[in-house]
Amino acid sequence: MIRVNRTDRLYALVEELRAVAPRPRSARWLADRFEVSVRTVERDISALQQSGTPIYAEAGRTGGYCLDKAHTMPPVNLTPAEAVAMALALRHLDATPFRAEGRSALRKLVAAMRREDADAAQNLAACVHLLGSGPVPPMPHVLGIRRVLRIRYTDREGTVTRREIEPLGYVGKPTHWYLVAWCRLRREIRAFRTDRIVSYSVTAEVPPLRRLRPEDLDIPYGDVDQLTLAG
């Protein structure tokens, strides 16, 4: 028998259901396990479901609550130093179109850590100081929406033009990031430096499907490496 506070009990409920998935646990069994009432278990399960945890009920004598194990992940067992290393790596995204997504990922990583490890990571991070934040792009990640953009763009001579573009990909280098797109004004693929895009708006038009090929990336800056999710 164990007695815990509600936050720890919610976590323990998920781990209990994960351990036996796909078999169910009845509300009565869970109530006995955590020394609470059946009504408390039902409220806890409802709170977890509302937060997006994939728990569902099975009817019948042997029914109960089940966790969809395929759509959940166990706790992230990062050490405090690993968490700080991730924070440092993600800070490099501040000068890229993936800045917001990087910060969101970091919050999720920290939230998934054990409380004592997260506290230790916060204390360690407070000892690390960075000089300067680097340039911040004026636009967020736009590839996922697959829409034509209208932009005002300043070229290297300072001339501002209005263009409609079809985003295809990004090219990043240490000092600048480029949005690679089909430019309807020039009728060819162009690379637009993100810090020179003065403003942009998203239209409702879905562009034709185009593929960005390596040979399309005619940017005179060393070798171009395609990003992967492998370590």
Summary of the structure (lengths in Angstrom):
residues: 231
radius of gyration: 24.6
end to end distance: 41.9
largest distance: 76.3
contacts: 558
relative contact order: 0.09
helix: 39%
strand: 20%
